[in-house]
Structure formats: C-alpha cells, structure tokens
Amino acid sequence: MDLGLAQKVFLVTGGSRGLGYAAAQALVAEGAQVVLAARDEAAVSAAARELGCTGVAADLGDPAAAASLVDSCLSTYGRLDGGLVSVGGPPAGPALALTDEQWQAAFDSVFLGAVRVCRAVVDALPPEGGSLALVLSTSVKAPIGGLAASNGLRPGLAMLAKTMADELGPRNVRVNGLMPGRVDTDRVRELDGPDPAVRQGNEAGIPLRRYGQPAEFGQVAAFLLSPAASYVTGAMIPVDGGALRAL
C-alpha cells in the first residue's frame, strides 16, 4: 500500500529514540523527508545520520524552540506537511508527592511545549492542508499507577487534539492522537525496573501477551500522518496490544 508520503516533509519531535525515532524511521521508509528534534544534540545528530534526515537539537520547554524547528524545516526542504509531536515522559511519582516545580516543568514541556509545536506547524502548512499527530498514552483513557503527572496532562492534550480537529478541519488539516501502551522502549524499561517479574506481570494483562515493538507503533503513526488516512481526524488510536479495557 502506497501511503502517499513521497516527498512530504514532517517534523518529528522526541525523535532521537523510542517512539519518535520509530515513527521517523517509518516515514523515511515511505519516502518522506523528516526533520528530527530532541534535546540531546549528540543523540539527535546520530539518529539523523542513521535515518538519512536532518537533526536539530531543541528543548520544547523553551518558548522559542517550536518556531525555530519549523524554520529549520522550511529552510531545509522548502515546505512542511505535518508533524508528530512526541515529548518525553514527565517524572514518575504519586500525585501528592510531586512538587510544584516538577508539575510546572512537566506542564511547560509536555503540555505547553506540544501546544507551541502544533501552533507553529499549523501556521506553516500549505494551502492544501496537512496532518498532525500527538503521541499521548493510554493514560488518556485510564490512569497508570505511579505516573500522576502523565495522567494529569495527557488527557488534556487529547481534548486539545479533538478541539484542533474541529477548528482546523475546514482547512483540511487533520489532528489525531496516538495512545501507546507497553512498547519496548528505554522509557518503559526504565519504568519497569530491573525485576523481570514486573514485565511478566504487565505482559499477562495484555491480550497479545507481549510488549509492542517500536516499529509497530511507528507504522501506525506513519499511516495516521499520511494521505492514506485522509478521512481520519479527531481520533485517539490505541497501539497497546488490546490492553485498554475502555471502548
């Protein structure tokens, strides 16, 4: 199936590893041009070399980062057709144990950073429209133990995506969310810790009885961003092996 991504240009934040990298890899494999963004300059440069695309170091907590990233897309490729907005997970911890400073930092990066990227990307899209996808979490539908900050912020971003889908639909700009579950990334392995029994217990609660592979997420993300998904907007797509019990 041809996704229609050849020569399309996408910004992918959080792209040096994990889910963002997997999505960028799938986009590049389909012929898209990609600008990768991540905080660590060495990591994003290495990832960009591996994929044969452009890498830019940026911290989404910086108010100037979003506009700078979009400028990089336009100056390098002359256009921008959409973006995958992926931000690092906020610190783990129970709701009342997180400090004001931790909540504020999480909001600035995870929520406000995503809003800025969406705004900058939409402003740069061509007249024929484009596509945005936000990497969220199954915490959009159900809380995840020990991840209070994520539980608090991801559902808000999901509702923002739904709102933008309503507002931008007349311009043929599609906005969707992705809800990854237990995908075998560095972040998930860090949350699981060293005890293999933790992973085994998590896998037992997944109907497919395994963690997902990053490539499985990346392929869904590439499809959702592509013209092949031209009548999909305002959707929250789980990529979780069936773990979510909600409809």
C-alpha positions as a LaTeX table, in Angstrom:
\begin{tabular}{lrrr}
\hline
Residue & $x$ (\AA) & $y$ (\AA) & $z$ (\AA) \\
\hline
Met1 & 0.00 & 0.00 & 0.00 \\
Asp2 & 1.35 & 3.39 & $-1.02$ \\
Leu3 & 0.79 & 5.83 & 1.82 \\
Gly4 & 1.37 & 8.83 & $-0.44$ \\
Leu5 & 4.25 & 10.15 & 1.66 \\
Ala6 & 6.88 & 10.54 & $-1.05$ \\
Gln7 & 8.48 & 14.00 & $-0.80$ \\
Lys8 & 6.20 & 15.07 & 2.04 \\
Val9 & 8.02 & 16.89 & 4.84 \\
Phe10 & 7.40 & 16.21 & 8.52 \\
Leu11 & 8.74 & 17.49 & 11.81 \\
Val12 & 9.17 & 14.76 & 14.43 \\
Thr13 & 9.90 & 15.86 & 17.97 \\
Gly14 & 11.33 & 13.49 & 20.56 \\
Gly15 & 12.89 & 11.82 & 17.54 \\
Ser16 & 16.28 & 10.64 & 18.75 \\
Arg17 & 15.00 & 7.37 & 20.22 \\
Gly18 & 11.94 & 5.39 & 21.21 \\
Leu19 & 8.55 & 6.09 & 19.68 \\
Gly20 & 9.55 & 9.30 & 17.92 \\
Tyr21 & 12.51 & 7.60 & 16.26 \\
Ala22 & 10.35 & 4.65 & 15.21 \\
Ala23 & 7.81 & 6.97 & 13.61 \\
Ala24 & 10.54 & 8.91 & 11.80 \\
Gln25 & 12.02 & 5.63 & 10.56 \\
Ala26 & 8.65 & 4.58 & 9.13 \\
Leu27 & 8.13 & 7.97 & 7.49 \\
Val28 & 11.57 & 7.90 & 5.87 \\
Ala29 & 10.98 & 4.34 & 4.64 \\
Glu30 & 7.85 & 5.62 & 2.86 \\
Gly31 & 9.80 & 8.36 & 1.09 \\
Ala32 & 9.09 & 11.32 & 3.37 \\
Gln33 & 11.62 & 13.98 & 4.33 \\
Val34 & 11.99 & 14.33 & 8.09 \\
Val35 & 13.42 & 16.86 & 10.50 \\
Leu36 & 14.16 & 15.17 & 13.82 \\
Ala37 & 14.19 & 17.17 & 17.02 \\
Ala38 & 15.37 & 16.20 & 20.50 \\
Arg39 & 17.09 & 17.84 & 23.46 \\
Asp40 & 20.37 & 15.93 & 23.25 \\
Glu41 & 22.42 & 17.28 & 20.34 \\
Ala42 & 24.70 & 14.24 & 20.06 \\
Ala43 & 21.77 & 11.80 & 20.18 \\
Val44 & 19.64 & 13.62 & 17.62 \\
Ser45 & 22.61 & 14.03 & 15.28 \\
Ala46 & 23.37 & 10.31 & 15.49 \\
Ala47 & 19.74 & 9.39 & 14.89 \\
Ala48 & 19.53 & 11.72 & 11.89 \\
Arg49 & 22.66 & 10.16 & 10.37 \\
Glu50 & 21.18 & 6.69 & 10.79 \\
Leu51 & 17.96 & 7.70 & 9.04 \\
Gly52 & 19.49 & 9.99 & 6.45 \\
Cys53 & 17.49 & 13.00 & 7.52 \\
Thr54 & 18.03 & 16.32 & 9.32 \\
Gly55 & 18.52 & 16.56 & 13.09 \\
Val56 & 18.05 & 19.65 & 15.26 \\
Ala57 & 18.68 & 19.96 & 18.98 \\
Ala58 & 15.78 & 21.67 & 20.77 \\
Asp59 & 14.11 & 21.66 & 24.17 \\
Leu60 & 10.34 & 22.03 & 23.87 \\
Gly61 & 10.31 & 23.71 & 27.26 \\
Asp62 & 11.99 & 26.67 & 25.52 \\
Pro63 & 9.31 & 29.05 & 24.19 \\
Ala64 & 11.42 & 29.76 & 21.08 \\
Ala65 & 12.01 & 26.11 & 20.16 \\
Ala66 & 8.86 & 25.43 & 18.13 \\
Ala67 & 9.26 & 28.35 & 15.76 \\
Ser68 & 12.95 & 27.56 & 15.33 \\
Leu69 & 12.19 & 23.94 & 14.43 \\
Val70 & 9.61 & 24.94 & 11.83 \\
Asp71 & 12.07 & 27.44 & 10.37 \\
Ser72 & 14.58 & 24.58 & 10.04 \\
Cys73 & 12.03 & 22.52 & 8.09 \\
Leu74 & 11.21 & 25.37 & 5.75 \\
Ser75 & 14.81 & 26.43 & 5.18 \\
Thr76 & 15.97 & 22.85 & 4.57 \\
Tyr77 & 13.10 & 21.45 & 2.50 \\
Gly78 & 11.05 & 24.47 & 1.43 \\
Arg79 & 7.76 & 23.19 & 2.86 \\
Leu80 & 6.14 & 21.41 & 5.79 \\
Asp81 & 3.26 & 18.94 & 5.53 \\
Gly82 & 2.77 & 17.97 & 9.14 \\
Gly83 & 4.29 & 16.86 & 12.39 \\
Leu84 & 4.46 & 14.15 & 15.00 \\
Val85 & 4.54 & 15.76 & 18.44 \\
Ser86 & 6.25 & 13.46 & 20.92 \\
Val87 & 7.59 & 14.71 & 24.23 \\
Gly88 & 9.46 & 12.87 & 26.94 \\
Gly89 & 7.51 & 11.44 & 29.82 \\
Pro90 & 7.31 & 13.60 & 32.96 \\
Pro91 & 8.78 & 12.32 & 36.23 \\
Ala92 & 7.15 & 9.29 & 37.80 \\
Gly93 & 5.54 & 9.59 & 41.21 \\
Pro94 & 2.24 & 9.78 & 43.06 \\
Ala95 & 0.07 & 12.86 & 42.65 \\
Leu96 & 0.66 & 14.48 & 46.03 \\
Ala97 & 4.38 & 13.71 & 46.20 \\
Leu98 & 5.31 & 15.75 & 43.12 \\
Thr99 & 6.49 & 19.26 & 43.91 \\
Asp100 & 5.18 & 22.45 & 42.35 \\
Glu101 & 8.43 & 22.70 & 40.45 \\
Gln102 & 8.02 & 19.20 & 39.00 \\
Trp103 & 4.43 & 19.89 & 37.97 \\
Gln104 & 5.41 & 23.19 & 36.37 \\
Ala105 & 8.33 & 21.67 & 34.47 \\
Ala106 & 6.10 & 18.82 & 33.25 \\
Phe107 & 3.41 & 21.26 & 32.12 \\
Asp108 & 5.91 & 23.52 & 30.32 \\
Ser109 & 7.47 & 20.63 & 28.41 \\
Val110 & 4.71 & 18.07 & 27.92 \\
Phe111 & 1.68 & 20.34 & 27.53 \\
Leu112 & 2.72 & 23.85 & 26.60 \\
Gly113 & 5.66 & 22.60 & 24.53 \\
Ala114 & 3.26 & 20.46 & 22.49 \\
Val115 & 0.84 & 23.36 & 22.04 \\
Arg116 & 3.62 & 25.57 & 20.70 \\
Val117 & 4.75 & 22.93 & 18.20 \\
Cys118 & 1.19 & 22.38 & 16.96 \\
Arg119 & 0.68 & 26.12 & 16.54 \\
Ala120 & 3.96 & 26.61 & 14.67 \\
Val121 & 3.42 & 23.61 & 12.38 \\
Val122 & $-0.16$ & 24.59 & 11.50 \\
Asp123 & 0.94 & 28.14 & 10.66 \\
Ala124 & 3.46 & 26.71 & 8.16 \\
Leu125 & 1.24 & 24.17 & 6.40 \\
Pro126 & 0.50 & 24.63 & 2.69 \\
Pro127 & $-2.95$ & 25.71 & 1.44 \\
Glu128 & $-3.93$ & 22.11 & 0.67 \\
Gly129 & $-3.68$ & 21.21 & 4.37 \\
Gly130 & $-1.68$ & 18.67 & 6.33 \\
Ser131 & $-1.65$ & 16.38 & 9.33 \\
Leu132 & $-0.67$ & 16.45 & 12.99 \\
Ala133 & $-0.41$ & 13.53 & 15.38 \\
Leu134 & 0.28 & 13.77 & 19.10 \\
Val135 & 1.97 & 10.90 & 20.91 \\
Leu136 & $-0.04$ & 10.56 & 24.10 \\
Ser137 & $-0.57$ & 7.46 & 26.26 \\
Thr138 & $-3.23$ & 5.01 & 27.35 \\
Ser139 & $-3.50$ & 7.34 & 30.36 \\
Val140 & $-5.84$ & 9.35 & 28.11 \\
Lys141 & $-8.44$ & 6.66 & 28.88 \\
Ala142 & $-7.31$ & 5.20 & 32.22 \\
Pro143 & $-4.71$ & 6.26 & 34.81 \\
Ile144 & $-1.41$ & 4.43 & 35.02 \\
Gly145 & $-0.13$ & 3.73 & 38.51 \\
Gly146 & 2.79 & 5.88 & 39.64 \\
Leu147 & 2.56 & 8.29 & 36.68 \\
Ala148 & 0.43 & 11.06 & 38.15 \\
Ala149 & 1.90 & 13.86 & 36.04 \\
Ser150 & 1.31 & 11.97 & 32.81 \\
Asn151 & $-2.19$ & 11.03 & 33.96 \\
Gly152 & $-2.92$ & 14.69 & 34.58 \\
Leu153 & $-1.51$ & 16.11 & 31.35 \\
Arg154 & $-2.13$ & 13.55 & 28.57 \\
Pro155 & $-5.95$ & 13.65 & 28.74 \\
Gly156 & $-5.80$ & 17.44 & 28.39 \\
Leu157 & $-3.70$ & 17.09 & 25.26 \\
Ala158 & $-6.16$ & 14.56 & 23.89 \\
Met159 & $-9.01$ & 17.05 & 24.31 \\
Leu160 & $-6.82$ & 19.72 & 22.73 \\
Ala161 & $-6.30$ & 17.43 & 19.71 \\
Lys162 & $-10.06$ & 16.92 & 19.44 \\
Thr163 & $-10.60$ & 20.67 & 19.61 \\
Met164 & $-7.97$ & 21.39 & 16.97 \\
Ala165 & $-9.52$ & 18.74 & 14.73 \\
Asp166 & $-12.82$ & 20.66 & 14.92 \\
Glu167 & $-11.19$ & 24.03 & 14.36 \\
Leu168 & $-8.79$ & 23.01 & 11.59 \\
Gly169 & $-10.96$ & 20.55 & 9.68 \\
Pro170 & $-12.31$ & 23.24 & 7.32 \\
Arg171 & $-8.69$ & 23.87 & 6.27 \\
Asn172 & $-8.17$ & 20.15 & 5.55 \\
Val173 & $-5.80$ & 19.88 & 8.50 \\
Arg174 & $-6.23$ & 16.60 & 10.35 \\
Val175 & $-5.31$ & 16.21 & 14.03 \\
Asn176 & $-5.18$ & 12.85 & 15.80 \\
Gly177 & $-3.72$ & 11.28 & 18.91 \\
Leu178 & $-1.81$ & 8.05 & 19.41 \\
Met179 & $-2.14$ & 6.12 & 22.66 \\
Pro180 & 0.82 & 3.76 & 23.02 \\
Gly181 & 0.67 & 1.12 & 25.72 \\
Arg182 & 3.59 & $-1.03$ & 26.78 \\
Val183 & 6.00 & $-0.63$ & 23.88 \\
Asp184 & 9.55 & $-1.91$ & 24.42 \\
Thr185 & 11.38 & 1.42 & 24.67 \\
Asp186 & 14.04 & 2.73 & 27.03 \\
Arg187 & 11.36 & 4.72 & 28.89 \\
Val188 & 9.18 & 1.66 & 29.52 \\
Arg189 & 12.16 & $-0.47$ & 30.57 \\
Glu190 & 13.16 & 2.29 & 32.99 \\
Leu191 & 9.66 & 2.36 & 34.47 \\
Asp192 & 9.61 & $-1.44$ & 34.78 \\
Gly193 & 12.90 & $-1.52$ & 36.68 \\
Pro194 & 15.31 & $-4.45$ & 36.91 \\
Asp195 & 12.92 & $-7.12$ & 38.19 \\
Pro196 & 11.77 & $-9.29$ & 35.22 \\
Ala197 & 8.66 & $-10.24$ & 37.16 \\
Val198 & 7.33 & $-6.70$ & 36.62 \\
Arg199 & 7.40 & $-7.09$ & 32.86 \\
Gln200 & 5.97 & $-10.58$ & 33.07 \\
Gly201 & 3.09 & $-9.28$ & 35.16 \\
Asn202 & 2.43 & $-6.45$ & 32.70 \\
Glu203 & 2.51 & $-8.82$ & 29.74 \\
Ala204 & $-0.03$ & $-11.07$ & 31.44 \\
Gly205 & $-2.51$ & $-8.19$ & 31.38 \\
Ile206 & $-2.12$ & $-7.57$ & 27.63 \\
Pro207 & $-4.35$ & $-9.68$ & 25.37 \\
Leu208 & $-1.47$ & $-10.25$ & 22.93 \\
Arg209 & 0.69 & $-11.29$ & 25.92 \\
Arg210 & 3.71 & $-9.23$ & 24.88 \\
Tyr211 & 5.07 & $-5.71$ & 24.71 \\
Gly212 & 4.88 & $-3.94$ & 21.37 \\
Gln213 & 7.92 & $-3.21$ & 19.27 \\
Pro214 & 8.70 & 0.42 & 18.41 \\
Ala215 & 8.37 & $-0.34$ & 14.69 \\
Glu216 & 4.78 & $-1.49$ & 15.27 \\
Phe217 & 3.99 & 1.91 & 16.73 \\
Gly218 & 5.95 & 3.75 & 14.03 \\
Gln219 & 3.99 & 2.15 & 11.22 \\
Val220 & 0.67 & 3.22 & 12.75 \\
Ala221 & 1.99 & 6.76 & 13.22 \\
Ala222 & 3.17 & 6.98 & 9.61 \\
Phe223 & $-0.22$ & 5.79 & 8.35 \\
Leu224 & $-2.10$ & 8.27 & 10.53 \\
Leu225 & 0.02 & 11.16 & 9.26 \\
Ser226 & $-0.28$ & 10.07 & 5.64 \\
Pro227 & $-2.81$ & 10.92 & 2.91 \\
Ala228 & $-3.91$ & 7.27 & 3.15 \\
Ala229 & $-5.70$ & 8.29 & 6.38 \\
Ser230 & $-7.32$ & 11.30 & 4.72 \\
Tyr231 & $-10.73$ & 10.82 & 6.40 \\
Val232 & $-9.41$ & 10.21 & 9.91 \\
Thr233 & $-9.33$ & 13.17 & 12.27 \\
Gly234 & $-10.10$ & 13.80 & 15.93 \\
Ala235 & $-9.37$ & 10.14 & 16.71 \\
Met236 & $-7.44$ & 8.64 & 19.60 \\
Ile237 & $-5.77$ & 5.48 & 18.28 \\
Pro238 & $-4.57$ & 2.87 & 20.81 \\
Val239 & $-1.40$ & 0.97 & 19.96 \\
Asp240 & $-1.39$ & $-1.23$ & 23.03 \\
Gly241 & $-1.93$ & $-4.88$ & 22.15 \\
Gly242 & $-5.51$ & $-4.64$ & 23.40 \\
Ala243 & $-4.57$ & $-3.60$ & 26.95 \\
Leu244 & $-7.12$ & $-0.78$ & 27.22 \\
Arg245 & $-10.45$ & $-2.06$ & 28.51 \\
Ala246 & $-12.37$ & 1.09 & 27.54 \\
Leu247 & $-14.08$ & 1.47 & 24.17 \\
\hline
\end{tabular}
